[in-house]
Amino acid sequence: MVGRNEEKARLALAAMNKLGFGRKQATPVLKRLFRLFDRQWEPIEADSYRALAEAILDDQLQSQSQSQPQHQPNGGSGGGGGGNEAPGQEEELDGMPEISTPSTTPSFRATPPQSSSSRTHFRAPASASAPPPGSTARGIVERVVLAPAPGAPSPTALLTKHKQMMDAEFQQPAFFPKHPNPQPPQPVDMDASGCWDVQPGLILRSRNRNRNRNASSSSEFNAVPPPDRDRNPHHISGSDKNRAIQHHNRNAEMPAVSVEPTSSSTLINGTGSQVQEIDVASSPGGEVKLSLKCSADPSKLNMPDLEAVYKMVEDKYHCSDKLLPPDFSIPGLMAEICQSVVQLGTQHTVEHITQSRTVGNGSTSKCVEGGSASSTTAPQPHSALSRTTHDVHDISKGQENVKIPIANESGRGKCPPSFSYVPGNEVFQNGIVNISLAQIGAEDCCADCFGDCLSAPVPCACARVTGGAYAYTPGGLVKPDFIDKCVSMNRVPEAHHKVFCKTCPLERSRDKASPEPCRGHLVRKFIKECWSKCGCSMRCGNRVVQRGIRFNLEVFSTGNGRGWGLRTQNALPKGAFVCEYAGEILTCAEVHERAVENMKNARYTHAVVLDAGWSSGGSLKDEEALCLDGTFYGNVGRFINHRCRDSNLAMVPVQVETPDRHYYHVAFFTSRKVEALEELTWDYGIDFDEELGPVKVFECLCGSKYCRGSRRHRQRLRNGNGNGTGKKRSRGDPGQD
Ligand SMILES: C[S@@+](CC[C@H](N)C(=O)[O-])C[C@H]1O[C@@H](n2cnc3c(N)ncnc32)[C@H](O)[C@@H]1O
């Protein structure tokens, strides 16, 4: 074993030698690391001996700071830089071969410059350098280096980790960039205590690091001095709290930057642990120091092993299905680390990570997501549903025929709010959807057909719904005249036939005791597709919607206040099926309840009323008055934004599984040719002036010249000088109930 160690040590020292570290300097550090890593070579050899090189660099810096009188710790010998070893620890790597230092200049030399004024370091104030009273034990300094992430980053790649045993005298852990800078850095004296706060309570002044050196002691920081705003030229008000904040140190020579985590990155799990502070300090020499502060009940906290913390965080990310969650962010990752420190550090009171699998900015990873594989979604309150991460490469996670990426032009890793992707509708709770083969009579299907109904000489029974002619062309498009009629229904609803319920379930859902009179429901044109009882094949031209999305779509951030939107990657002809609006099938009453609840949480309910087949004079039972809610379970249809009048999509009710018109598919077809990358929009048919009690209608930002929901337009109507058409009912608005 000694022979193997000898050889390993020889190679390690040779590698260090190439970096300009002599044997004398490298050997003691190597010995320390060897012991620290339980005599394992793997962590030492990893990344071309990176841990070793960094530890040597640390030693160099430490020994330099030790040599500075103002930072000389009280007593104790120099640190590891000179290779001082505790007695009795020499023998571990006996037989280490002598390696001569080459006289040639190495590719980069990490040897510190001669004078302390020409090096860069971060150091605690002199007063903070003294070891805590009575402290003689070796402390553990644990460092997290956020490494640059070339290519697709992984949490493991982002975190380079090593631990370094340090003597108690080593009070000033130095922070380095990942690679030593070949150019000697500019002289910097980074007195962290010189950084001030601009936001008391949010960003704290740097603290006495020495207090937190004992691994088993609880965290203790210096009290926060009041901010000296007069002296701070960069005071930023609370409204700017998500921005990077410039701090200046007291002598205003060395800038430091403090970055607060965004509010979402501090939304952590039930342990209540959050990143209270993320400080980023930079020096003109290009060095950057990051520090995290999180807090836990000091009476319960025992500093956990950093490896365990890393493992906990890595486990969470591995659970996010190989890809990083789309809402991945560095502050989110830091939050995970803080959270894991606290969780592990207080493990005797908090269960291990099975309780919490949050990743990124608080989204729950897929591996614990309940999902919705069954045809009925869970009846628990949705506010309590766990959150789902999105796959930026395909928001449908493989559930559609095509991948539907989330375009992220801003490059900031932004992501749509969490919801569970379902390619088709799911019954929530009380809604009755009568889907049974027995219900499909001979008149509702074409059992005798074969192959493609569209190529048969006589249209089949399924075409009866569309007047005996198929709505689709052999090329799979909806015929232009059919689409035009659907469009016209949205553009001039008053010119189309409406039915009026005796007692309207929509009104009942809002006020059961004394519902308002029905405001009418447009009688829409349906398409009936062939289905299971039909004799034709799946390739029959009368099966379009049921075959799913065919065109390449993408979800994108509109960037103009309308949130996320849907667009096509390629040009689309008129009449092309884009997608359906899928979601939970709820009764109108259930949706209204949800909408009111969501409103309290400043969240819109994305629901569409399935009233296209409500018949005249009837009195629909509550459980038959259905809606589709895509808020929590939905497909890409939930991203289609509203555009007043000249939208490029038309909504068509399509019957697939049942002739019962209380339930149908809400299918979107292009109402005209659409250009590549053009946003896909639909006129929700909203009356923006309608009062819906607690449920608010959004202010329309569609930009159409026909816009009826902009603030200006509504103001004009209120002032009486608009040409409003009077009150009309909003029916298909996925932005309200
Ligand atoms: C079905 S969702 C559409 C997707 C949504 N933009 C998102 O980010 O999830 C409907 C919601 O989008 C927003 N929205 C849609 N069209 C809009 C428009 N023209 N102007 C302003 N907001 C709009 C409203 O908040 C509405 O409640």
The ligand as a MOL file (V3000), in Angstrom:
LIG
                    3D

  0  0  0     0  0            999 V3000
M  V30 BEGIN CTAB
M  V30 COUNTS 27 29 0 0 0
M  V30 BEGIN ATOM
M  V30 1 C -55.2850 31.4140 -20.6270 0
M  V30 2 S -54.1700 32.4430 -19.8260 0 CHG=1
M  V30 3 C -53.0490 32.8120 -21.0850 0
M  V30 4 C -51.6380 32.5340 -20.6660 0
M  V30 5 C -51.0800 33.5150 -19.7120 0
M  V30 6 N -50.6010 34.6860 -20.4030 0
M  V30 7 C -49.9810 32.9300 -18.8620 0
M  V30 8 O -48.9210 33.5190 -18.7350 0
M  V30 9 O -50.1870 31.8590 -18.2930 0 CHG=-1
M  V30 10 C -55.1570 33.8680 -19.6330 0
M  V30 11 C -54.4850 34.9390 -18.8380 0
M  V30 12 O -53.4560 35.5520 -19.5920 0
M  V30 13 C -53.4820 36.9620 -19.4450 0
M  V30 14 N -53.8450 37.5310 -20.7310 0
M  V30 15 C -54.2750 36.8760 -21.8160 0
M  V30 16 N -54.5080 37.7080 -22.8220 0
M  V30 17 C -54.2360 38.9330 -22.3700 0
M  V30 18 C -54.3110 40.2200 -22.9440 0
M  V30 19 N -54.7240 40.4130 -24.1800 0
M  V30 20 N -53.9660 41.2640 -22.1890 0
M  V30 21 C -53.5530 41.0880 -20.9280 0
M  V30 22 N -53.4620 39.9060 -20.3290 0
M  V30 23 C -53.8030 38.8300 -21.0370 0
M  V30 24 C -54.5330 37.2510 -18.4140 0
M  V30 25 O -53.9140 37.3020 -17.1740 0
M  V30 26 C -55.4360 36.0510 -18.4930 0
M  V30 27 O -56.0840 35.8060 -17.2710 0
M  V30 END ATOM
M  V30 BEGIN BOND
M  V30 1 1 1 2
M  V30 2 1 2 3
M  V30 3 1 2 10
M  V30 4 1 3 4
M  V30 5 1 4 5
M  V30 6 1 5 6
M  V30 7 1 5 7
M  V30 8 2 7 8
M  V30 9 1 7 9
M  V30 10 1 10 11
M  V30 11 1 11 12
M  V30 12 1 11 26
M  V30 13 1 12 13
M  V30 14 1 13 14
M  V30 15 1 13 24
M  V30 16 1 14 15
M  V30 17 1 14 23
M  V30 18 2 15 16
M  V30 19 1 16 17
M  V30 20 1 17 18
M  V30 21 2 17 23
M  V30 22 1 18 19
M  V30 23 2 18 20
M  V30 24 1 20 21
M  V30 25 2 21 22
M  V30 26 1 22 23
M  V30 27 1 24 25
M  V30 28 1 24 26
M  V30 29 1 26 27
M  V30 END BOND
M  V30 END CTAB
M  END
